[in-house]
Amino acid sequence: MVDIRMLNLIKVVGGLALTIGCVIFLFGFFGSDSKIVTAVGIGTIGGSVIIFLMGMFFVVSEEVLKKTNK
């Protein structure tokens, strides 16, 4: 059985980072003249996607290892 706590943690952390990245991006794009703030927002969004994908990879690989050992 997939570890539900790990999936929930990945979902919450990835969603929180994505939300923060979207807010920073929108502030930088519309509310500020600084291109650096926009770039930080884009980087945060990209980082949240990477965090989510790596977490899913770890959960899937753990599940495959559990099924292989049985």
Secondary structure, 3 states (H helix, E strand, C coil): CCCHHHHHHHHHHHHHHHHHHHHHHHHHHHHCCCHHHHHHHHHHHHHHHHHHHHHHHHHHHHHHHHHHHC
